[in-house]
Amino acid sequence: VVGMVQDRIREATKKTNEASEHRVKNWVPKVDNTGFVQTVVFFSSMVTIGVLFWRLYPGEGKTWFQAVYMSIITLSTVGFGAFTATTEGGKIFAAYWMLFGVASLASLIGGFVDWMSAQKQLQSFYLCDHREEFTQVLNSCSSDQKKLTKMEFLEFAVKLNKPEAQSDIDEIKQRFESLKKKEISPEKILRTAVIIAEEGPTF
């Protein structure tokens, strides 16, 4: 039991240390190719299944070239009609194969569009001056442009990752100053009683 407790403490400590080493913002965006690769594999699998079937199924008798040509033309929805299923089994297979095959083509196109969009975002990232953006955010959060308090660092982290949160932060500061007027103490603190009375549920 003691050993289990020690292992859990070590694991929790390890996770805490790993979290503390992470940057507030990952500056270089990551392009995830997993989705696009999966769609390529899916479409390629459907083409391969079609090629094997049209080449090997008894009665179809198509050459390897004809099987490849028919599979690609059919799944790309072009369908010139140069080659068609000649057996009952081939017709049944083609009915279901084309449904899944066309779906795989749609997935491939969607995955390619998403991948290209991610690539464009990555290219535009390197065209921006992120040092200037970083400096502006840092200076806006520091009271003397030399150091940050814990609350200033929290504000800095939020602004850095979500620039659109600036208006929300300003509103929160204004609300704090408004509530501060209800306090007698000159310190920049709010009593929980004031927060409960002003911000608590009113139903």
C-alpha positions in Angstrom: 0.0 0.0 0.0 2.8 2.4 0.9 4.5 1.6 -2.4 1.3 2.4 -4.3 0.9 5.7 -2.5 4.6 6.6 -3.3 4.1 5.7 -6.9 1.1 7.9 -7.2 2.8 10.8 -5.5 5.8 10.5 -7.9 3.4 10.3 -10.9 1.5 13.4 -9.7 4.8 15.3 -9.1 6.0 14.3 -12.6 2.9 15.6 -14.2 3.1 18.9 -12.3 6.8 19.4 -13.3 5.9 18.7 -16.9 3.1 21.2 -16.9 5.3 23.9 -15.3 7.8 23.4 -18.2 5.3 24.1 -20.9 5.3 27.4 -22.6 2.2 29.7 -22.3 1.9 29.7 -26.1 3.2 27.3 -28.7 4.3 29.8 -31.3 4.9 27.5 -34.2 1.5 26.0 -35.3 1.4 22.2 -35.8 0.0 20.8 -39.0 -1.8 17.5 -38.3 -1.6 15.3 -41.4 -3.3 12.4 -39.7 -6.8 13.1 -41.2 -5.5 13.6 -44.7 -3.4 10.4 -44.5 -6.4 8.5 -43.3 -8.5 9.7 -46.2 -5.7 8.7 -48.7 -5.5 5.3 -47.2 -9.3 4.9 -47.3 -9.6 5.9 -50.9 -6.5 3.8 -51.9 -8.1 0.8 -50.1 -11.3 1.1 -52.0 -9.4 1.4 -55.3 -7.3 -1.7 -54.4 -10.4 -3.7 -53.5 -11.9 -2.8 -56.8 -8.8 -3.7 -58.8 -8.5 -7.1 -57.2 -12.2 -7.9 -57.6 -12.4 -6.9 -61.3 -9.2 -8.8 -62.1 -9.7 -12.0 -60.0 -13.5 -12.5 -59.8 -14.5 -15.4 -62.1 -16.4 -14.2 -65.2 -15.2 -10.6 -65.1 -11.9 -11.4 -66.9 -10.4 -7.9 -67.0 -6.7 -7.3 -67.3 -4.8 -5.5 -64.6 -4.8 -2.3 -66.6 -8.5 -2.5 -67.3 -9.2 -3.2 -63.6 -7.2 -0.2 -62.5 -8.7 2.0 -65.1 -12.3 0.9 -64.3 -11.7 1.4 -60.5 -10.3 4.9 -60.8 -12.8 6.0 -63.4 -15.8 4.6 -61.4 -14.8 6.0 -58.0 -14.0 9.4 -59.5 -17.6 9.4 -60.7 -16.5 10.0 -64.3 -17.8 6.6 -65.6 -17.2 6.6 -69.3 -18.8 3.2 -69.5 -15.9 1.6 -71.4 -15.8 -1.2 -68.9 -18.7 -2.5 -66.8 -19.6 -5.4 -64.6 -20.5 -8.5 -66.7 -21.6 -10.9 -64.0 -24.4 -10.9 -61.5 -21.9 -11.0 -58.6 -20.0 -8.2 -60.2 -23.1 -6.0 -60.4 -24.0 -6.7 -56.7 -20.4 -6.0 -55.7 -20.3 -2.8 -57.8 -23.5 -1.4 -56.2 -22.0 -1.4 -52.7 -18.5 -0.8 -53.7 -19.4 2.4 -55.5 -21.3 3.7 -52.5 -18.3 3.3 -50.2 -15.9 4.3 -52.9 -17.6 7.6 -53.7 -17.8 8.3 -49.9 -14.0 7.7 -49.7 -13.5 10.2 -52.6 -15.5 12.8 -50.8 -13.5 12.2 -47.7 -10.3 12.5 -49.7 -11.3 15.8 -51.2 -12.4 17.2 -47.8 -9.1 16.0 -46.2 -7.1 17.6 -49.0 -8.9 20.9 -48.6 -8.3 20.9 -44.8 -4.6 20.0 -45.3 -4.1 22.8 -47.8 -5.8 25.3 -45.5 -3.5 24.3 -42.7 -0.5 24.7 -45.0 -1.6 28.2 -45.9 -2.0 29.1 -42.2 1.5 27.8 -41.6 2.9 29.9 -44.4 1.1 33.1 -43.2 2.4 32.5 -39.7 6.0 33.0 -40.9 5.1 36.2 -42.7 4.0 37.9 -39.5 6.2 39.8 -37.0 5.3 37.8 -33.8 8.1 39.5 -31.8 6.2 42.8 -32.1 3.0 41.2 -31.1 4.6 39.6 -28.1 6.2 42.8 -26.9 2.9 44.7 -27.2 1.0 42.2 -25.1 3.8 42.0 -22.6 4.0 45.8 -22.2 0.2 46.1 -21.9 0.2 43.7 -19.0 3.2 45.0 -17.1 2.7 48.1 -14.9 6.3 49.2 -15.2 7.5 47.2 -18.3 10.1 45.4 -16.1 8.2 42.8 -14.1 4.9 41.0 -13.8 2.9 40.0 -10.8 1.0 36.7 -10.7 -2.2 38.4 -11.8 -0.4 40.3 -14.5 1.1 37.1 -15.8 -2.3 35.5 -15.9 -3.6 38.4 -17.9 -0.6 38.1 -20.2 -1.2 34.4 -20.8 -4.8 35.0 -21.6 -4.1 37.8 -24.0 -1.3 36.0 -25.7 -3.4 32.9 -26.5 -6.8 34.7 -27.0 -6.4 38.2 -28.3 -10.2 38.5 -28.6 -10.4 38.2 -24.8 -9.0 41.8 -24.4 -12.5 43.3 -24.2 -13.6 40.7 -21.6 -10.5 41.5 -19.5 -11.3 45.2 -19.7 -14.9 44.6 -18.6 -13.7 42.5 -15.7 -11.3 45.3 -14.6 -14.0 47.9 -14.8 -16.3 45.7 -12.8 -13.6 45.2 -10.1 -13.1 49.0 -9.9 -16.9 49.5 -9.6 -17.1 47.0 -6.8 -14.0 48.5 -5.1 -15.9 51.7 -4.6 -18.2 49.8 -2.2 -15.2 49.0 0.0 -13.9 51.2 2.8 -10.3 49.8 2.8 -7.9 51.5 0.4 -6.3 48.1 -0.4 -7.0 46.6 -3.8 -9.1 43.7 -2.4 -12.7 42.8 -2.3 -14.5 41.2 0.6 -16.3 38.0 -0.2 -19.5 39.5 1.3 -19.5 42.2 -1.4 -18.9 39.6 -4.2 -21.7 37.5 -2.9 -24.1 40.4 -2.7 -23.2 41.8 -6.1 -22.3 38.8 -8.2 -24.2 35.9 -6.5 -27.2 34.2 -8.1 -30.4 36.3 -7.9 -33.1 33.7 -8.3 
